[in-house]
Amino acid sequence: LVFVLEGEGYDLHWDPTAHIGEVYEWEWPDEPDQYEWRREDVVYIPTNTAHQHHNTSDEEPVRLLCCQARAYNDLGFGFQDLEQFETAPEYEE
């Protein structure tokens, strides 16, 4: 879950399809789904969904509070398997 505390923007989500046989095979869409958000919205990101958060303002920062679902940890996963692909740019207050 992502709680939007300040700002506005959008998310891109690539929701995979699992093909279950002798081995799991993942099929990823070529194009993401886009979801717009603003202050006081909550964004749900399903497990295994690749995603990006984008700020639509060049002037104001976005402040997001990210909360991991307890079930995710109960399945044996945790923060150690999350990967950050790019660093957010710095901004001046």
C-alpha positions as CSV (number, residue, x, y, z in Angstrom):
1,L,0.0,0.0,0.0
2,V,1.2,3.5,-0.8
3,F,-0.4,6.4,1.0
4,V,0.0,9.8,-0.7
5,L,0.7,12.3,2.0
6,E,1.6,15.3,-0.3
7,G,1.7,16.0,-4.0
8,E,0.2,14.4,-7.1
9,G,1.4,12.1,-9.9
10,Y,0.9,8.7,-11.4
11,D,2.0,5.1,-11.1
12,L,2.9,2.7,-13.9
13,H,2.1,-0.9,-13.2
14,W,3.1,-4.0,-15.1
15,D,1.0,-6.8,-13.8
16,P,2.4,-10.3,-14.7
17,T,0.5,-13.4,-15.6
18,A,1.7,-16.6,-14.1
19,H,1.7,-19.8,-16.1
20,I,1.9,-22.7,-13.7
21,G,3.1,-26.0,-14.9
22,E,6.2,-28.0,-14.0
23,V,7.8,-24.6,-13.5
24,Y,6.4,-21.1,-13.1
25,E,6.6,-18.9,-16.1
26,W,5.9,-15.2,-16.0
27,E,4.5,-13.2,-18.8
28,W,4.9,-9.4,-18.6
29,P,2.8,-6.9,-20.6
30,D,4.6,-4.7,-23.1
31,E,2.7,-1.6,-21.9
32,P,1.9,-0.7,-18.3
33,D,-1.4,0.4,-16.8
34,Q,-1.4,4.0,-15.5
35,Y,-3.0,5.2,-12.3
36,E,-3.2,8.8,-11.4
37,W,-3.1,9.8,-7.7
38,R,-3.1,12.9,-5.5
39,R,-2.9,13.8,-1.8
40,E,-5.0,11.5,0.5
41,D,-5.2,8.7,-2.1
42,V,-4.1,5.2,-1.4
43,V,-2.5,3.1,-4.1
44,Y,-2.6,-0.7,-3.9
45,I,0.2,-2.6,-5.7
46,P,-0.4,-6.3,-6.1
47,T,2.4,-8.8,-5.2
48,N,4.8,-9.3,-8.1
49,T,3.7,-6.1,-9.9
50,A,6.6,-4.1,-11.3
51,H,5.8,-0.4,-10.7
52,Q,7.1,3.1,-10.9
53,H,5.9,6.3,-9.1
54,H,6.1,9.6,-11.0
55,N,5.7,13.1,-9.6
56,T,3.9,15.4,-12.1
57,S,5.2,18.6,-10.5
58,D,8.6,20.2,-11.2
59,E,8.0,22.5,-8.2
60,E,6.7,20.4,-5.3
61,P,7.9,17.1,-3.9
62,V,5.7,14.1,-3.5
63,R,5.7,12.4,0.0
64,L,4.6,8.8,0.0
65,L,4.2,6.4,2.9
66,C,4.8,2.8,1.8
67,C,3.5,-0.1,3.9
68,Q,4.2,-3.7,3.2
69,A,1.4,-6.2,3.6
70,R,1.9,-8.6,6.5
71,A,0.9,-11.5,4.3
72,Y,3.9,-10.8,2.1
73,N,6.2,-11.4,5.1
74,D,4.3,-14.5,6.2
75,L,5.0,-16.1,2.9
76,G,8.7,-15.8,3.6
77,F,9.4,-12.6,1.6
78,G,10.5,-9.3,3.0
79,F,12.3,-6.0,2.4
80,Q,15.5,-7.8,1.4
81,D,14.0,-8.9,-1.9
82,L,12.8,-5.5,-3.0
83,E,14.9,-3.8,-5.7
84,Q,15.2,0.0,-6.4
85,F,15.9,0.5,-10.0
86,E,16.6,4.2,-10.0
87,T,17.3,6.9,-7.4
88,A,14.8,9.8,-6.9
89,P,16.2,13.2,-7.8
90,E,17.1,15.7,-5.1
91,Y,14.9,18.8,-4.6
92,E,15.2,22.1,-2.7
93,E,12.6,22.8,0.1
